[in-house]
């Protein structure tokens, strides 16, 4: 929008909220549609020069672990419908948003793109991971066999404002922020706390994806993420430090913790875009804290 593009947003708002777009609503078109219905996909792709397919059912590790069939089926629908409609409607450039969940449990760290189809996806996310692998293959085949160019982006651990705070569905940063601010003591943390992750703010991720849409070669898979890692134990301490609170931690090792370590090898991403993340983890967490306080206020009204 800032670059003058004519933007159409298609969403059923089952997860996101229309109010998240209020700052640009007068400058964009919004279609409230369910993209599992193919007819809706053709409607929103018609006349577009580029399509970013971020349509997905995305949840936290707890939900993923017990809903593999649902995560596979819904995400396959959302990928297959949109990419087919885009090619049918003559879209020239297609950006398939995949996931770091395509990588196996024992992936090399930092993880290069070549690991994306090796072995099985991490067991806690297999339904979601397999669906996204299939979406990547579709993007490759459409690039080879149609006139549409598709690129594949694998984001790593996105966080920031406007995320879920539902403890059944949310990711680790909003979950910890919520538990700490609710006054849990000790604060339950899933796993040993020694598992490590790299996090990239949503704004940095969006900018990276935009640059890849302009510059990346077709049918290529590219990581978007930080190489700097932090353990979940240290993440908890960082959030507590920002809040100036000192609750104890309870590491629930009976709960799943996913990958022991997950961080992107950003070599290809930097070579194509020259981009480096701008928002520090502490700065981004402060935004999430502010967002959660707004969420609490809205819920209390």
N, C-alpha and C positions, 0 to 999 in steps of 0.2 A: 504494500500500500504506500509506504514512504517513497518507493521508487517510481510511483505513478502507475503501477499495474492495475488493471481492472480485475478484481478478485471476487470469486464466488466461493462461499463456504458452504459445504454440505455436511449436515450432522443431524442425528436424531435427538441429540442433547440428553441421551440416557445417562451419560457420564459428565460431559461438560455442561456449562451454563451459558446461556445467551448473554448474560450480564458481563461475562468475561470479554465480550467484543464491543462493549458500549463505547469505548473511545474511538472506534472506527466504523460504527454501524452505519453512519451516513455516507460512508465512502465505499462500502462493499455490498454485494448481494448475498443474502442468506437463504438457503433452501433447507427447511426442516424435513428431512427425508430419512428413511431406513434404507441403507445401501445394500441390505440383504435382498431387497427387491430389485431385480435387474433393470426394470423399466425406469426406476429412479436414477440409476447410474447413467443410462443413456441421456437422460434429461440434463443432468448436471455437467456431463462431459462435453455436450454439444457446443461447438463454437470456441472451445478452449484451446490455447496453443500449448499449454503445459499443465499437467495434473500432478499434484503431490498427494500420494495415497497414504494418509496417516490413519485411515479408518481401521480400527482394531478394537478388540476387547482386551483390555490390559488390566491386570489385577496384581495382587501381591503373592508371595510365595505360598502362603497358607492356602489360599483359594486355588491357585494353579495346581497344587499337589493333589487335590481331590476332585478336580474338574477337567481332566485331560481331554475327554471326549468333547465337552462343550467348547473348550479353548481351541481345539483343533478345528471343529466344524465351523464355528462362527468366523474365525479368522481366515479359514480357507474361502468361505463365501465372500467375505469383504475384499479379499485380494482378487479372486477370480472374476467376480462381477465387474469390479472397477477397471481392471486392466483390459478386459475384453471390450467393455463399453468404450474406453478411451481409444483403443485401436480402431474400433468400428466407426467412431465419430471423427476420425482423422486427426487426433491429437498428435503433435510432432514429438513431444518430449514428455516422458513419464518418470516420476521419481517414486520408486518403491521403498517405503520405509520398513526396513526389516528390524532386526534386534540382535543384541549380543547373546540372547538366549539360544541362538543357533549353535553356539560353540559347545564342544564336549566338556565334561567335568574336568578332564585332565589336560585342558588346552595349555599351550605354551603361554607364559605371561612375561611381559606384555604380549597380548594376543594378536598375531598377524591375521590378515583376511584369509590366508590359505588354510587356516584351521576350521573354517566355517562349515565344511561339509564332511569333516572327518568324524568317524564314529557316530555315536548317538548324542543328541542334545542332553544337557544336564538333566538328571532324572526328575528333579522337582518341577521342571518346566517343560517336560517332553511334549505334551500336547501343543502348547504354544510354540515351542521351538521347531517342531516338525512342520507345523503350518507355515511358519515364516520361511523355513528352508524351501518348501514347495512354492511359496510366493516368489522367492528369488529365482528358482528355476523357470517359472512362468515368465518373469521379466526377461530372462536370457532368451527364451524361445521366441517371445514376441519381437525382440530386437532382431533376431536372425530371420524371422519369417514374415514380418510385416514392415511397413515403412516407419513405424514408430520406434524411437530410440528410448530405451529404459535404462536408468541407472539404479543401483541398489545401495542403500545407506543402512549401516548397522550402528545405531546409537548405543552408548553405554551409560546406564544409570543416570537418566535425566532426573533433575529435581528442580524445584522452584515454586513460586506462587501458583495458585489455582490447581494444585494437586488434590487427590482424595485425602480425607482424614478419617474415613471409615476404617476401623482397625482390621476388619476382615479383608478389605480390598486394597489397602494403601501400601506404599513402599516404606523403606526403613526410616528415612528422614522425617516424613510427616508422622509416622507411627511414634518415633521417639519424642518428637516435639509434643505431640498430644499427651503421651503418657506422663512426661515430666510436668507439663503445665496442669494436668489434672491432679497432680499431687501424689502420684503413685510413689511409694517408698517402702520397699525397693522397687525400682523400675524393671519390669520384665523385658529382657533382651533375648531374642531367639538365637540359639546356638551358643558357641563358646565365647563369642566376642572377638575371637582371633581371626575370623574370616575378614578379608580385606577387599575393598572396592575402590574404584575411581568414580568420581561424580562430576558431571558437567551440568551447569546451569541451563535451564530451558532457553534463555535468550541466546547464549553462546551456541547451543545446539541448533537453534533455528537459523542463526547466521551462517553456521557451517553448512547446513543443508542447502541454503540458498546459493552459496558459492559453488557447491558441488553441482547443483542443478545447472549452473551456467558453464562449468568448466570440465566436469568429469567425463571420461570416455564412456560410451554406451556399453551395457551388459557387464559392467564392472561392479564389484562389491567393495565398499569403502567404509572403514570404521570412522565414527565420530565420537570422540571421547578423550578424557584426560589420561595421561600415563601416570600421574601422581596418585598414589594409593593411600588409604587410611583404613585402619582396622575399625570394626564396629565398636569395639571397646573405646578406642580413641575418639571416634565420632560422638559417642555418648558423652565423653568428658568435654569435648568441644562445645556441644550444645549446652551442657550444664554451665560451662564457663561463660558463654554468651548471656545466659539467663541469670547468672550469679546465684545459682542454686546448687545444693550439694546432696542430692538424694543418693542412696546406695543403688547398686546394680545387682539384679538377679539374672544370671545367665542360665536360661532354661535349655539345657542340652538335650531335652526330649523333643524339642521343636526343631524343624528343619532349618539349616543355615545355607543351603545351596552351594555355590562354588566356594572352594577354600580361598581362592584369590581370583579377582576379575579386574582386568585393566586393559585398555586398548593400546595396541601398537599404532601410533598415529603417523607413521612415516609416510604412507601413501597420501593420507589426508593433507598433511602439511605440504607435500610436494605439489599437489594439485592446486591448493588454495592459498598457501602461505599464511593461513589463519592460525592464531593461538588463542585459547580461551582468555577472556578479559575479566570475568567475575570470580573472585576468590570464594572458597567454600564457606568461610566465615561470613562473608558479605551475603551470600546466597541464603544461608541458614537464617540469618537475621530477617530476611524477607519472608521466609516460610513462617517464622514465629509471628511476625506482624499479620500475615494472612490468617493464621490460626486464631489469633485474637479477634480478628474481624469475623471469622466464622462463628466463634463463640457468641459474639455480640448479636449476630444475625439470628442465631438459634434461640437466643433468649428473648427476642422481641415478639 
